[in-house]
C-alpha cells in the first residue's frame, strides 16, 4: 500500500502553489507522507479535513486504505493494530471526539507507537460550544503525546510531514499531535507551497517502525502485558517502561530541532522548532503566545516598537515535551512577561502555558514578574487591540503587585 499525490504537481520535480484552508493543507501533508491507513471520524471544526482525505482517496490521489468506523474510540483502536503491524497511519479529531477517543489515546504512547494525528483545537463542553479554542489539546497535554502548535496554514502542511520523521525516529518512537486552531486556521484560506513528492520521499525515507514492535504470525508475542502489583518484577518493569517513555520525550526535543533544520535546508522554509524569539534581543519585556494568535501579537509588537517600546515575543511551537532550556534562554533576556493562553487551567486559576512558564522562570534563577492573560475562548478573536492592552499591562508589571486573577481579554467584548 503506497500513497501518491496528484502527479501533475510532481511531474516537474518542483514545488507547486495552491490556495487552500488549513484543514486541506493538513490533508495535503498527510498525502505527501504516504500513510498506509487513514481512519477518521468527522467532528467540527475537523470535518473538512476528513472530507479532503476521503476525496483524495476516492480520486486515487492518495492510495491508502480508508477505515470507516463507528466512532473515535474505534478509530484509535484500529490504527493501533496497523501501527503494531508496522504501518504508517493518520487520524484527526478534536473536542468531544478526542474525549471519546481517550482510552486508546492514552494507551498509544505507552505502546511507543509512532502515530500522527491532527488536533483541530476547539473549546470543550459545557456550555455547548463548537468553536475554536485550545482546551481540548490542553486537557490531554500530560497524556504522553508530543504536541506541536502551528501559527500558519503553511506551517500546518510542513509540520504534518515533519511529524512522521520525528515520531518514527529510533530515539523517539512516540505519537505526535499536530495542533492547529479551529476556525482561524482550519477554515483560514491562504496560499501555500506544496513540496514535490519525490523530495518529500527522500526527506522522510521509508517507514522504519518494524524494528521496535510488530505483530507477526511467524513471531508470536505478547503486547502490553500486565505489569505492576506488589513485589516481583512487575513494578520494576513498569518503571523501566515509564523511564523509557520519558526519555523518548526528552530525546524528541533534539530530534525536533534536527528535523526542522533538515526541512529548512531542503525546502527553504524554516520554522522555529521549539520556541521562536521575535524582536527579543533588545527587549525589556515580552509576551508569550501559542498558535494562530501569534500573527496578531507580532503586529501589536511592531506597533509598540514603532512607538519606542522595548517589547518582544516568545512563541511556543513545541509544548510537549516542554522546551525548558529554550524557554529559559528566552526568558533570561527580559525583565517582565505576559503569557497569553487560549484555554484555562482550572486548578491554578490561570492558563496552562502561564503555569508552565512560571516553572521555567524558576529555572532562570530570577524573579521575573508574570501576568496571565486568557482570551480567544469559544472562537473569540484576540485582536491587535487586545494584545496592545496586554503589552501595556505587562510593561507596568512589578514583583509583588501582580493580581492572582488572570486578565480575561474578551470579557467585555
N, C-alpha and C positions, 0 to 999 in steps of 0.2 A: 504494500500500500504506500503510494507516494503522492505528494501534493504538487500541483503546478498552478501558477498564477497565469493570467492572460498572456499568451505567448506574444501578442502584438507589442506588449510593453517590454519584453525582454529580448526581442529579436535583435535589437541594435546593441545589446550589451551595454546600454546606458540607462541611467535613471529616467523616469518619466514624472510628469507632474499631473496631479488630479486635484479637483476641488471636492472636498468631502467633509462629512461630520466626523466627530471624534469616534463614534461607535464604528463607522465604516473604516476609519483609519486603523482601529484595533483589529478589525476583521482582515484587512489587507496584511497587517503584520503577522497575523496567525497564518494566513495562506503562504506567506513567504517562508515561514518556519517549517512548512510541510508536516503537519501533525498526521498521525495515523488515524486517530479517532477524535471526533468532536461530539460532546454531549452538552446540551444546553436546554434550559427551560426559561421561557420569556418572563420578565418582570420589569416594570417601569423603574428607572429610565434605561434599562439594559436592553429592552426588547428589540430595538432596531439592529443591535449587534448580532443577535440571534438570526434575524431575518437576512442580514447581509451574508452571514456564513452559510445559511441554508441555500440562498440563491447561488452563491459561488459553487457549492457542491452540486446543485441541480444543473448548473450550466456547464459543469465539467472543468471549471477554472480551478477548483480545489478538489483533488482526488483523495478524499478521506471518507471514512465511514462516519455517517451521522447517526448517533444513537438517540432515538426518540424514547423518552422515558416519562413517567407519570409525575415526577417532581424532583426538586433539587436534592433530596436525600439520595434518591436512586442515581442521579447524575454523578455524584461524587463516589458512591459505592462502585458503580460500573467502571468509572475511569481508574479507580484504584486497581482493579483487575487488569486493565490494559497496561497501566504503568508497571505493575508487578511482572507482566509478561514482556517488558522491555519496550513497549510502545510509547510514542510521543503523543501527548494529549493536550486538549484545551477545553476550558469551560469559562463561563462568566455568570455572575449573579450580583445581587445586592439586596439590602433591606430584609424584608421577611423571607425572601428566598435564601439568603445567607443563614438566617436563623433556622430554617427548615433543614438546611444542609449541615448544621452544626456538628452532629455526632461524627459522621465520617470526615468532616472538615478538620476537626481537632486530632483525628487519628492519623491523618496523612503525614504530618511532619515526623511523628514517631516512627512511621514506616520508612522514612527517608526517601520519599518518592519525589522525583524532580518534576513536578507538575506546574503548569502555568495557568492562572485564572485571572480574568479581569474582574475587578470590583468597580462597578459604575456607581459611585457612592451616593447615598441618599440618607435622609433622616429616618429614624425608626418610629414605630408606633408606641404609644398613643399620646396626643391626639392623632387622628388619621392624617397621614402625610405621604405623598408620593414624590415630593420634590427634593432637590439636591441638598446635600449636607455631607458630613463625613462620619456621622455617628455609627453607622453600621461597621465601617472598617475599624474605627477606634475601639469598638466593643471587643473585637477579636484580635487586638494588637498583641496580646500575650498568648495567642494560640500556637505560636511556633512557626508561622509563615513569614517569609521575607515580605516586606511591604515597601513598594516604590510608588511615589506620588508624582503625577505628571502636571506640568504647568500649561502645556500647549498640545494641540492636536498632533503636530509633528512629533512631539516627544512621546505621545501615546504609541504611534506606529513604531518608532525606533526602540522604545523601551520594551515593547512586546516581543520583538525579535531578540533583543539582548537578553531578555529574561530566560530564554531557553538555554543560552550558553552559560549563564550564571547558575541556573538550577542544576544543570547536568554536570557541572564541574565536579571532579572527584573529591575535592576538598569541601564541597558544599552539600550536594545531594539533598536539597530541601525544596519545598514548593514555594512559589512566588505569586503574590498578588500584585498586579499592575493596576494601581488605583487611579481612576480619573473621575472628576466631579460630574455628577449627574446634572443635566440641563446645560450647564455652562460649557462643558467640554463634550458631553455625549451627543448633544444636538448642535453644538457650535460648528459652523461650516467655514472652512478656510482652505487655502492652497497648501498642499503638502507634496513633498518629493518622495516618490516611491523608488527604492533602490532596485537595481537589476537582480533578477532571481539568481543568476549564476554567481554574482558577487555575494549574495546572502548565503548561498550554498557553501561557498568557500569559507565564509566567515564563521558559520555555525559548525560545519562539518557534519558527519552522520551522527545520529543519536548514539550515545555511548552510555547506556544505562544497565545493560545486562550483567556487567561485571559485579554489581553490588548485590542484587537480589532479583531473581526471575522465576516465575512459575514455569516449570518444565516437567512434563510427564516422565521424562527419562532421568530426572534428578528430583525425586520426591523430597519435599522439605516442609517443615512447619513454618508458618508465617504468623507473626505476632503471638508468640507463646505466652502463657500466663506466668507472670513474674511477681515478685513481692512476697509479702507474708512474713510471719515471724520466724527468724532463723533460716538456716540453709543458704543456698546460693541465690535465692530469689532476690532479696534486697540488693545484693552486690551486682547482679545482672541489671537490675532496674537502674541503679546509679550509673553503671557503665553506659547504658543507653542514653540516659539523660545528659551525662557529660559529653558524649559524642555529639548529641544534638546541639548542645550549647556551643561546642567547639565549631561545628559546622556553621552556625550563625555568625560567630566571630570571624571565621575564615571568609565568610561572604563579604565582609567589609573590604578585604583586599581584592577579592575576585571581582566585585562590582566596579572597583576603580580600574582594574586591568581591562575588563571588558569594555567599559566606556571609553577608555583610551584607545583600544584597538578599533572600536567603532568609528571614533573620530578620525583616526589615521586612514581608514579605508574609505569612509563615506564623506568625510569633510564636515560633519556636523558633530559638534562637541556639546554634550550635556553634562552638567555637574553631576558626578556620580553619587555623592553623599550629601554635601551641602554646597550651596552657591553663595559666594560673598559678592554683594552688589554695592559698589561705592563705599566700601567699608574701611579701606586702609587709613583714611584720614578722618574717620567718623568719631564723634564723641558718644553717640548713642545710636541704636538701631532697632528696627522691627524684625521680628521673626515670623515667617509665613510658611504656608504649605499648600500646594495645589494651585488651582487656577486663579485664586485671589492675587497671586504674586504679580501679575501684569499690572493691575490697578495700583498695587502697592509701589511698584517701581515708578509708575507715573507720578504718584504722590511724592516719592523720594526726590525725583528730578525737579519737581516744582519747588519743593522745600530747599533744595540745593541752590536753585536759581535765586532764592531769597537770602542765601548766605548761611543756611542752617547746616551744621555738620552731622548729617544723619545718613545712615546706610541701611542695608537689609541683609538678612541671613535667610535663605530659602532652604527648607528641608526637602531633599529628594528621597533619600532612604530613611524611613522612620523606624523600621525594624529590619535588621538589628539597629539599635540606636547608635548613630555615628559619634560616639563620645569624644574621641580625640579630635576629630574635625570640628565638632561643636565647641570644644574648649578652646581651640586655636582661634576660632572666630570671635568668641565671647571675650577673649583676652584683649581684643583691640578696642573695646568700648567700655563706657562707664555706666550706662543705663540701657535697659532692654524693655521693649513692649512686645508681647507674644500674642499673635492673633490666631485664634482657633475657630474652626467651623464645626465644633462639637463640644460636648461638655464632659467633664469628669465629675460624676455625681458625688463621689466620696470626698473630693477635695475642693468643691466649690470654685472650680476654675476650668480651664481647658486642658486636655491631655498633653498637648505639646508644651504648654506652660509648665505643667507638672514635671515633665522630663527636662525642660530647660533649667528648672531650679536645681535638679540633680547635677546637671553639667556645670552650673555656676559653682557648686560646692567644689568641684574638681579644679576650678581655676585658682582656688585659694584666696579669692577676693570677695568682698561683699558688694555685689552688683544689684542695685535696685531693679526690680522687675514688676511689670504690670500685666495682668491677664485681661485680654480683650476677647470677647466672644461675639461672632457675627456670622451672617450668611446661613442661619438656620432656616430650614423649610424652604430653601430656594431663594431666600432673600439675597439681594445683591450687596456686596461690600464695595462701595464706590470710592473714588478718589477722595471725596469729601469725608467719608468715614475714616480713611487712612490719614487724612490731614489731622483729624481730631486725635487719632492715636499717636501721631507724631508729636502733637502739641503736649499731650498729657505725659508722654514718655520723656520729653525734653525737661519737664519740670519735676520728674520723679526724684524723690530723696529717700535715702535709707531711714526707716523708722516712721515715715509719714505716708506709707502706701496703704490704702484700704485693703482689707482682706476680701472685699467683694470684687468680683470681676466687673469690667465695664462692658455692658451689653450694647453693642453698636447699633443694632436695629430696633431697639426697644421702643423708640418713638416714631418709627417710620410709618 
